[in-house]
Amino acid sequence: MKNYLIIGASSGIGKQLTELLAFSGNKIYGTFHKQAVEENNPLIEFHALNVLDNEIKFDYLPEILDGLVYCPGSISLKPFQRIKPEEFLSDYQLQLVGAVKCIQAVLPILKKSESSSIVLFSSVAVQQGFNYHSVIAASKGAIEGLTRSLAAEFAPKIRVNCIAPSLTDTPLASQLLNTDEKRTANALRHPMKRIGQASDIANMAEFLLSEKSTWITGQIFNVDGGISSLKI
């Protein structure tokens, strides 16, 4: 049994990953922000956390942590001219600075593991130019840079990798998929002709946490239905 900390484990990809890891017999320490979560599985503990707080405490964690996954995100799609500079800063605080604070807080116990892993999340919008995606592309671009830098700094003790999904059917993306027309149009944009599911992304995260990926670090994985590299 391994110990994992999932930041943002109450919904979407984080929830799916929490269930996958617990099903395999691992102990999961998950966080939620606003809405408390009831959980009957003894392998899953939920704790309140606001990653925007100045001080973050994880005093409930065990002495050894085998993996950290940082799931919080936002989708703010606006024409550039309508975006206030403060919106870039706010998104940066959530996407990047929150991840930095969590990693720094648990780094000592990650180092105690024989094989630990950090998984972060980017977006297909970093490598592909999409209209109205400047806020998310800027923040997630910083995440990709952080991934490579930390992978070099923490090697060989801790692996650091990043997943860059396309549009995924989660509560975060609900406004983009709230009609049949939107779902169909977005599905057809992808070579695989469907919307990504939380399980598609969670399966990759589970792999990157596992012993099957011990020779992989500093990588950005596009799990995006082929949209980042194929035109058909």
C-alpha positions in Angstrom: 0.0 0.0 0.0 1.2 3.5 -0.9 0.2 6.9 0.4 -1.0 9.5 -2.1 -2.1 13.1 -1.6 -4.7 14.3 -4.2 -5.3 18.0 -4.2 -8.8 18.6 -5.5 -10.1 15.0 -5.0 -13.8 15.7 -4.6 -14.8 15.9 -8.3 -13.8 15.4 -11.9 -10.4 13.9 -12.6 -9.3 14.1 -9.0 -12.3 12.1 -7.9 -11.8 9.5 -10.6 -8.1 9.1 -9.7 -8.9 8.8 -6.0 -11.3 5.9 -6.7 -8.8 4.2 -9.0 -5.9 4.4 -6.5 -8.1 3.3 -3.5 -9.4 0.3 -5.6 -5.8 -0.9 -6.0 -5.4 -0.8 -2.2 -3.6 2.5 -1.7 -4.3 5.1 1.0 -5.6 8.4 -0.3 -5.5 11.7 1.4 -7.8 13.9 -0.7 -8.7 17.6 -0.3 -11.8 19.5 -1.1 -12.4 23.3 -1.2 -16.0 24.4 -0.6 -18.2 21.3 -0.3 -17.5 18.7 2.3 -17.3 15.1 1.1 -18.7 12.1 2.8 -16.6 8.9 2.3 -17.2 5.4 3.6 -14.1 3.9 2.1 -11.5 3.6 5.0 -8.7 4.0 2.4 -9.9 7.5 1.5 -9.7 10.5 3.8 -11.0 14.0 2.9 -9.7 17.2 4.3 -10.6 20.8 3.7 -8.1 22.9 1.9 -8.0 26.3 0.2 -4.8 26.5 -1.9 -5.0 30.3 -2.0 -4.4 30.5 1.8 -1.0 31.9 2.7 -0.2 29.0 5.0 -1.0 25.4 4.0 -0.8 22.6 6.5 -0.8 18.9 5.9 -0.3 17.7 9.5 -2.7 14.7 8.9 -0.3 13.1 6.4 1.8 10.1 7.3 5.6 10.2 7.6 6.1 8.9 4.1 4.3 10.1 1.0 4.6 8.3 -2.3 2.8 10.7 -4.6 1.2 14.1 -5.0 -1.3 15.1 -7.7 -2.4 18.7 -8.1 -5.8 18.9 -9.8 -7.3 22.4 -9.1 -7.9 24.4 -12.2 -10.2 26.9 -13.9 -11.5 27.5 -17.5 -11.7 31.2 -18.2 -12.4 31.8 -21.9 -12.6 35.5 -23.0 -11.4 37.8 -25.8 -8.0 39.2 -24.7 -9.2 42.8 -24.8 -11.8 41.9 -22.1 -9.4 40.3 -19.7 -8.2 42.4 -16.7 -4.5 41.9 -15.7 -5.8 40.9 -12.3 -7.5 37.8 -13.9 -4.2 36.6 -15.1 -2.7 37.0 -11.6 -5.7 35.2 -10.0 -5.5 32.2 -12.3 -1.7 32.1 -11.8 -2.2 32.0 -8.1 -4.6 29.0 -8.4 -2.8 27.0 -11.1 0.9 27.5 -10.4 1.4 29.2 -7.0 -1.0 26.8 -5.3 0.9 23.8 -6.7 4.2 25.3 -5.6 2.9 25.7 -2.0 1.6 22.2 -1.9 4.8 20.7 -3.3 7.0 22.7 -0.9 4.8 21.6 2.1 5.2 17.9 1.4 8.6 17.7 -0.2 10.3 16.4 3.0 8.0 13.4 3.2 8.1 12.8 -0.6 11.8 12.4 -0.3 11.4 9.7 2.3 9.7 7.4 -0.2 11.8 4.9 -2.2 10.0 5.9 -5.4 7.8 9.0 -5.3 6.0 10.9 -8.1 4.4 14.3 -8.7 1.8 14.7 -11.3 0.7 18.1 -12.5 -1.9 19.2 -15.2 -1.4 21.5 -18.2 -3.7 22.0 -21.2 -3.6 21.3 -24.9 -4.0 25.0 -25.3 -0.4 25.6 -24.3 1.0 24.0 -27.4 -2.0 24.7 -29.7 -3.1 28.2 -30.2 -6.9 28.5 -29.5 -9.0 31.6 -29.5 -9.9 33.1 -26.1 -7.5 30.8 -24.2 -4.8 33.3 -23.2 -5.5 33.1 -19.4 -5.4 29.3 -19.2 -2.5 29.0 -21.7 -0.4 31.4 -19.8 -0.9 29.7 -16.4 -0.6 26.2 -17.8 2.5 27.2 -19.8 4.1 28.1 -16.4 3.1 24.6 -15.1 4.9 22.9 -18.0 8.0 25.0 -17.2 7.8 24.1 -13.5 7.4 20.4 -14.4 10.7 20.2 -16.3 12.6 22.3 -13.8 11.5 20.3 -10.8 12.1 17.0 -12.6 15.7 18.0 -13.1 16.1 19.3 -9.6 14.5 16.4 -7.8 16.0 13.6 -10.0 16.6 10.8 -9.3 14.6 10.8 -6.0 11.3 12.2 -7.2 9.7 12.0 -10.7 7.8 15.0 -11.9 5.5 14.7 -15.0 2.6 16.7 -16.4 -0.6 15.7 -18.3 -2.0 18.1 -20.9 -5.6 17.1 -21.7 -8.0 18.5 -24.2 -11.6 19.3 -23.3 -12.8 16.7 -20.7 -16.3 16.0 -19.5 -16.0 17.2 -15.9 -17.9 19.7 -13.8 -15.2 22.3 -14.6 -16.1 22.1 -18.3 -19.9 21.9 -17.8 -20.6 25.3 -19.4 -18.8 24.2 -22.6 -20.8 21.0 -22.8 -24.3 21.9 -21.6 -26.1 21.3 -24.8 -26.2 18.4 -27.3 -25.0 20.8 -30.0 -22.0 21.8 -28.0 -21.1 18.2 -27.1 -21.3 17.1 -30.7 -19.3 20.1 -32.1 -16.6 19.6 -29.5 -16.4 15.9 -30.1 -16.0 16.3 -33.9 -13.0 18.7 -33.4 -11.0 15.7 -32.1 -9.6 13.0 -34.3 -11.1 10.4 -31.9 -14.5 12.0 -32.4 -15.5 12.1 -28.7 -15.1 14.2 -25.6 -12.5 13.1 -23.1 -13.7 11.4 -20.0 -12.3 11.9 -16.5 -11.2 8.2 -16.6 -9.0 8.9 -19.7 -6.9 11.4 -17.7 -7.0 9.6 -14.4 -5.7 6.4 -16.0 -2.6 8.3 -17.2 -2.1 9.9 -13.8 -2.4 6.5 -12.2 0.3 5.1 -14.5 2.6 8.1 -13.8 2.3 7.4 -10.0 3.0 3.7 -10.4 6.1 1.6 -10.5 5.5 1.1 -14.2 6.8 4.7 -14.9 10.0 4.7 -12.9 12.1 5.7 -15.9 9.8 8.6 -16.9 10.3 12.2 -15.6 10.2 15.7 -16.9 7.6 14.8 -19.6 4.4 16.5 -20.8 1.8 13.9 -21.9 -0.9 15.0 -24.4 -4.0 13.0 -23.5 -6.3 14.8 -25.9 -8.0 12.6 -28.5 -5.2 13.4 -31.0 -6.1 17.1 -31.4 -2.6 18.4 -30.6 -0.8 16.4 -33.3 -3.3 15.1 -35.9 -5.3 16.7 -38.7 -7.8 14.4 -40.4 
